[in-house]
Amino acid sequence: MSILAYGLNYRTASVELRERVAFPEDHVHDALRQVQRDVDGVREAAIISTCNRTELYCAIHPDAEAELATWVSRHRAVDSNELDNAVYKHWDQEAARHQIRVASGLDSQVLGEPQIMGQVKAAYRSAQDSGTLGPVLDPLLQRCLAAAKRVRHDTGISRNPVSVAYAAVRLARNIFGALDDRKAMILGSGKMAGLVAQH
């Protein structure tokens, strides 16, 4: 049994593709159970799906990688060639290293952004609740979260927490000056749009 981190992010895929591949929050439990049921070699699974990334972490037989790719393509209604051109695959130690970088905010669009750790915790809880964690992924996710907490604490990366929303508002201030007397339209009603409005 191997560990696979299979996904795409802001570096490898357009916003449009990331939106199509993303798993809606209320469908994650079903998707976890389905991937475990439908892909023969998948024994355990967790899904991290945010505006900047969608990643499946699996305890998987290495021969099942192509079947997993086909499942994602069908499940998210994305052409398999388009998906193949955007995904990355990290195996075993590289998968664990990647997951620590993600949870720590080291692989974020804005270095050190704090929301990702909460998103990784939510992915862990979803997988626990769905019954798709086991002796491989459960301890891995726990260790990744512990390592991410340590990175955030010991390196000082969280001293000046910056989110994508905050960076967007700061960029707007750099371009337009003070925003106090300006009018702005925020498109969207998700968490990021709410954070932009708050900042």
C-alpha positions as CSV (number, residue, x, y, z in Angstrom):
1,M,0.0,0.0,0.0
2,S,1.3,3.4,-1.0
3,I,0.3,7.0,-0.2
4,L,-0.7,9.2,-3.1
5,A,-1.3,13.0,-3.1
6,Y,-3.2,13.6,-6.3
7,G,-4.3,17.1,-7.1
8,L,-4.1,20.4,-8.8
9,N,-3.6,23.9,-7.5
10,Y,-3.2,27.6,-8.5
11,R,0.2,26.9,-10.0
12,T,-1.0,24.0,-12.3
13,A,-4.6,24.9,-13.2
14,S,-6.7,27.9,-14.2
15,V,-9.3,29.3,-11.9
16,E,-12.0,27.9,-14.3
17,L,-10.6,24.4,-14.1
18,R,-10.1,24.6,-10.3
19,E,-13.7,25.6,-9.9
20,R,-14.9,22.6,-12.0
21,V,-12.7,20.1,-10.2
22,A,-13.5,21.4,-6.7
23,F,-15.7,19.2,-4.5
24,P,-18.6,21.2,-2.9
25,E,-18.4,21.1,0.8
26,D,-21.7,19.3,1.1
27,H,-20.6,16.6,-1.3
28,V,-17.3,15.7,0.2
29,H,-18.6,12.9,2.5
30,D,-20.3,11.2,-0.5
31,A,-17.3,11.6,-2.7
32,L,-15.0,10.0,-0.1
33,R,-17.2,7.0,0.2
34,Q,-17.6,6.7,-3.5
35,V,-13.9,6.9,-4.4
36,Q,-13.2,4.2,-1.8
37,R,-16.0,2.0,-3.2
38,D,-15.5,2.7,-6.9
39,V,-11.7,2.6,-7.2
40,D,-10.5,-0.9,-6.3
41,G,-7.1,0.0,-5.1
42,V,-8.2,2.9,-2.8
43,R,-8.2,1.7,0.8
44,E,-8.4,5.1,2.6
45,A,-9.1,8.7,1.3
46,A,-9.2,12.3,2.3
47,I,-10.1,15.3,0.2
48,I,-8.9,18.9,0.6
49,S,-10.9,21.2,-1.7
50,T,-10.4,25.0,-1.5
51,C,-10.6,27.8,-4.0
52,N,-6.8,27.3,-4.7
53,R,-6.5,23.5,-4.7
54,T,-8.2,20.2,-4.8
55,E,-6.2,17.2,-3.6
56,L,-7.1,13.6,-2.9
57,Y,-4.9,11.9,-0.4
58,C,-5.2,8.1,-0.7
59,A,-3.8,4.9,0.7
60,I,-3.8,3.2,-2.6
61,H,-2.3,0.3,-4.5
62,P,0.1,1.9,-7.0
63,D,-1.5,0.2,-10.0
64,A,-4.8,2.0,-9.2
65,E,-3.5,5.5,-10.1
66,A,-5.0,5.5,-13.6
67,E,-8.4,4.3,-12.2
68,L,-8.3,7.1,-9.7
69,A,-7.6,9.7,-12.4
70,T,-10.6,8.2,-14.4
71,W,-12.8,8.4,-11.4
72,V,-11.9,12.1,-10.7
73,S,-12.5,12.9,-14.4
74,R,-15.9,11.3,-14.5
75,H,-17.0,12.4,-11.0
76,R,-16.1,16.1,-11.7
77,A,-17.1,16.0,-15.4
78,V,-13.7,17.2,-16.6
79,D,-12.0,15.9,-19.7
80,S,-9.3,13.4,-18.8
81,N,-6.7,15.1,-21.0
82,E,-7.3,18.5,-19.5
83,L,-7.1,17.0,-16.0
84,D,-3.9,15.0,-16.8
85,N,-2.2,18.3,-18.0
86,A,-2.9,20.0,-14.7
87,V,-2.5,17.4,-11.9
88,Y,0.5,16.5,-9.9
89,K,1.2,13.2,-8.1
90,H,3.3,12.9,-5.0
91,W,4.0,9.4,-3.7
92,D,4.8,8.2,-0.1
93,Q,7.4,10.5,1.5
94,E,6.9,13.2,-1.1
95,A,3.1,13.0,-0.4
96,A,3.7,13.5,3.3
97,R,6.2,16.3,2.7
98,H,3.7,18.0,0.3
99,Q,0.9,17.7,2.8
100,I,3.0,19.3,5.6
101,R,3.8,22.2,3.2
102,V,0.1,22.6,2.4
103,A,-1.0,22.5,6.0
104,S,1.7,25.0,7.0
105,G,0.8,27.5,4.4
106,L,4.2,27.0,2.7
107,D,2.5,25.9,-0.5
108,S,-0.2,28.7,-0.5
109,Q,-0.7,31.4,-3.1
110,V,0.1,33.9,-0.2
111,L,2.9,32.4,1.8
112,G,1.8,31.5,5.3
113,E,-1.9,32.2,4.8
114,P,-3.7,31.0,7.9
115,Q,-7.0,29.6,6.5
116,I,-5.4,26.5,5.0
117,M,-4.6,24.8,8.3
118,G,-8.3,25.0,9.2
119,Q,-9.2,23.6,5.8
120,V,-6.8,20.7,6.3
121,K,-8.4,20.1,9.8
122,A,-11.8,20.1,8.2
123,A,-10.7,17.6,5.5
124,Y,-9.4,15.4,8.3
125,R,-12.7,15.6,10.2
126,S,-14.7,14.9,7.0
127,A,-12.6,11.8,6.3
128,Q,-13.0,10.6,9.9
129,D,-16.8,11.2,9.8
130,S,-17.0,9.3,6.4
131,G,-15.1,6.4,7.8
132,T,-12.4,6.6,5.0
133,L,-9.4,6.9,7.3
134,G,-7.4,4.0,8.6
135,P,-4.0,3.0,9.8
136,V,-2.1,4.8,7.0
137,L,-3.8,8.2,6.5
138,D,-5.1,8.8,10.0
139,P,-1.7,9.0,11.7
140,L,-0.3,10.7,8.6
141,L,-2.8,13.5,8.8
142,Q,-2.4,13.9,12.6
143,R,1.4,14.2,12.1
144,C,1.0,16.6,9.3
145,L,-1.2,18.9,11.4
146,A,1.2,18.7,14.3
147,A,4.2,19.5,12.0
148,A,2.2,22.4,10.5
149,K,1.4,23.8,13.9
150,R,5.1,23.6,14.8
151,V,6.1,25.3,11.6
152,R,3.7,28.1,12.2
153,H,4.8,28.5,15.8
154,D,8.6,28.0,15.5
155,T,9.3,29.9,12.3
156,G,7.2,33.0,13.0
157,I,5.4,32.6,9.7
158,S,2.2,33.3,11.5
159,R,3.4,36.5,13.1
160,N,1.8,38.6,10.3
161,P,-1.1,36.5,9.1
162,V,-2.0,37.3,5.5
163,S,-4.8,35.8,3.5
164,V,-5.5,36.0,-0.2
165,A,-8.5,38.3,0.7
166,Y,-6.2,40.6,2.7
167,A,-3.6,40.7,0.0
168,A,-6.3,41.6,-2.6
169,V,-7.5,44.5,-0.4
170,R,-3.9,45.7,0.1
171,L,-3.3,45.6,-3.6
172,A,-6.5,47.6,-4.2
173,R,-5.2,50.2,-1.7
174,N,-1.9,50.4,-3.5
175,I,-3.6,51.0,-6.8
176,F,-6.5,53.3,-5.7
177,G,-5.2,54.8,-2.4
178,A,-7.5,55.0,0.6
179,L,-10.6,53.0,0.1
180,D,-12.7,54.8,2.8
181,D,-14.6,56.9,0.2
182,R,-14.6,54.3,-2.6
183,K,-17.3,51.9,-3.7
184,A,-16.5,48.3,-4.5
185,M,-18.5,45.4,-5.8
186,I,-17.6,42.0,-4.4
187,L,-18.6,39.1,-6.7
188,G,-19.3,35.9,-4.9
189,S,-20.8,34.9,-1.6
190,G,-18.3,32.5,-0.3
191,K,-15.8,32.7,2.6
192,M,-13.2,34.6,0.6
193,A,-15.7,37.2,-0.5
194,G,-16.8,37.6,3.1
195,L,-13.1,38.1,4.2
196,V,-12.6,40.7,1.4
197,A,-15.6,42.6,2.7
198,Q,-14.3,42.4,6.2
199,H,-10.9,43.7,5.3
